[in-house]
Amino acid sequence: MATTIPEPPQIDPHRLPNRSGNGGWRNLGPADGELRVAQEYSPPPSSTAIWVVLFAITMMFAAFTSAFIVRKASLDWHSFTLPSILYFNSLLLIASSMTLEIARRRVATFMGGLKSQLDSPARWLYITLFLGLLFVAGQYVASSQLRAEGLYLATNPSSSFFYLLTATHALHVLGGLGGLIYVIRKLGKSVLRRNQLDGASRYWHFMDILWLYLLLLLWVKL
């Protein structure tokens, strides 16, 4: 009696995962063969790294806050008025988060090849970068105004904590600006991964929230 051997199922090679060192995830690409490529999901180590960084920053500023509150109870604490430019700087940082979110939402469409090159989200990333630089410059102006009033790092515990909190936050903002420059370069070279932009966005939005918290803390306690 003859034996019938079923024909093996046909496998579409386009549905196979990419094993070229990208963590096994398939890359997204336009149907017309353009070179813009975005990775749909980040590998587990990369996706958790940004949360580890944010947790470490949170713990550091939590320690600063605890020391700030304890030190304020001392008799040599002298309050002072915050420079008004800090509130303008806050608006700059909030606006930068908005422009970054616009860029993040447009990247998926751009990388999918559904829009023309004129609609590249890079301009929104450049606007975010510019607003971030203005924020850092504004923080320097605020510290210059305090120095003009005779308030330096070692003048009083209150001024010491002001410089400590604002300068440390500004340094982390500079790190976020470096991340934005990295994303812009990757986008220009058409090799931007989605997890890279998402990580930079989470970090930047966290810097925004952290600054609003620090401003409220300084406003209440100083």
N, C-alpha and C positions, 0 to 999 in steps of 0.2 A: 504493500500500500504506500502510495507516494506521501511524502511529508511536506507540508507547506510551511515555508519560513517567512514570517512577516517582514515586510520592508522596514528598515530602521527609520525612525522619525527624522525629518529634515530639520536641521538647526540653522537658524538665521544667524550668520556671523555678526550682523550688526547688533544683535541682542546680547552677545557675550560681554561679560565685564572686562574692562581694561585692566590688564595685569602688568602694566608698564611702570610700576613703582608708585602709583597714586592711591595705594591703599585698597585696591580692588574695586573702586567705584567707577562707574561709567562716566566719561566726560560728556558734557553737553556741547553740541556744535551745530551750526546752521546747516540746512539742507543743501545750500548752494556751494558748499565746500570752502567757505571762507575760513581763515585761520583763527578767528576769535574763539577761544575755548574757555569754558568755566566749569569747574568741578561742582557737581550737584550737591554733594555732602562732604564734610570734612572727615578725615580719619579720626577715630576715637582719641588718640593722644593729642592731636592738634586741637580738637574741639573742646577738650577739657583744660588745656594749658591756659587759655585766657581767663577761665574762672579761677584757676589757682592764683594767677597774678592779681586779679581783682580781690580775692580773699585776703591775700597778703597785704595789699594796700589798705584794705578795710581795717585789718587788725592794727596796722601801724597808726592810722589816724584815730582809731579807738583808744590806743595808748596815749596819744597826744591829747585827746579830749579829756581823759581821766586826769592826766597831770595838770592840764589847764584848769579844770574845776577845783582840784585840790589846792593848787598854788594861788588861786584867786582869793582863798580864805585868809591869806596872810595880810598883815597890817601894812606892808610896804607896797601894796597893789594900788596903782593909780590909773583910773579909767581915762580914756580920751575918745574924741569923736572920730569915727571912721572917715577916711577920705570919700567924698561923694562920687568920685570916679569909679569906685568899686561897684556901684549899682549899674553904671553904664557898661562896665566890663561884664557884668552878669548877663545883660541883654545880648552882648556880643556872643557869649558862649551859648546861650539858648538858641540864638539865630544860627550858629554854626551846627548845632545838632539838627536843626530843621533842614538845613541845606544838605547835610550828610545823609539824612534819611531820604531826601528826594533823590540823591545820587544812588543810594542803595536800591531803591525801587526801580530806577531806570536801568540799572546795570543788567538785570536779567533780560530785559527786552533787547538791549543793545547787543549783548553777547549772543543772543539767539538769532541775530542777523535779520530781525524784523524791522529795524529802523536804519535809516541812512547814516553815514559817517558824521553828518552834520548834527545829529542828535546824540552825540557821544556824551555820556554823563560826566566826563572828565571836567567839564567846566564847573559843575556843581562841587566836585571835589576840590578844585582850585579855589572856589569861593569859600568853602569850609576851611581850607588851609589859610587863606588870607584873614578870615575872621579869627582863627586861632592865634595867628601872629599878632593881630591887633589886641587880643585879650592879654597876651603876655606883655606886650608893650604897655598896655594900660596898667598892669600890675606893677611894672617898674615905675611908672609915673606916680602911682599911689604911694609907693615906698619913698620916692623922692620928695613928695609933699610932706610926709612925716619927718623925714630928715631935715627939711627946711624949718619945721617947727621945733627942732631940737630933740626929736624922738628917734633914738638909734637902737641898735640891737641890745646893747647893754644898759640902756637908760633906766629901764624899769622892767619888772617881770611881765607886765602887760604888753609892752612893745616887743619884748623878746618873743613872746608867744605869737604875736601878730606876724612878725617876720618869719618865724619858724613855720607856721601853718601856711601862709601865703606862698613863701618861697618853695616849700616842699611840693605844694600843689602845682605851682608853675613848672617845676622840673618834670613832674609827671605829665603835664600838658605838652611840654616839649617832646617827651617820649611819644605821645599820641600824634604829634605833628610828624615825627619821623615815620610812624606807621602809615599816615596818610600819604606821605611822599612815596613810600614803598608801594602802596596800592596804586597810586597814579602811574608809577613806572611800569608796574606789571600790566596795567590796563593799556598803556601805550604800546607794550610789546605783545599784546594779545595773548597773554598767558596768565591772566588773573583767575584765581580760584575763588569760588564763592565763600569758602571758609575764611579766606584772607580778608575779604571785605567785611564779612560779618564780625570777625574778631576785632578789626579796627573800629567798627561801629559800636560794638559793645563797650570797648575801652573808652571811646570818646564820650558816649552818653553817660558812662559812669563818672568821668571827670566833670561833666556838667552837673550831675546830681550831687557829687561830692562838694563842689564849690558852693552850691546853694546851701548845703548843710553848714559848711564852714562860715559862710557869710552870716547865716542866722545865728550861729554860735558866737561869733565875734560881736554881732550887733546886740545880742542879749547880755553877754557877759562883760563887754567892755563899756 
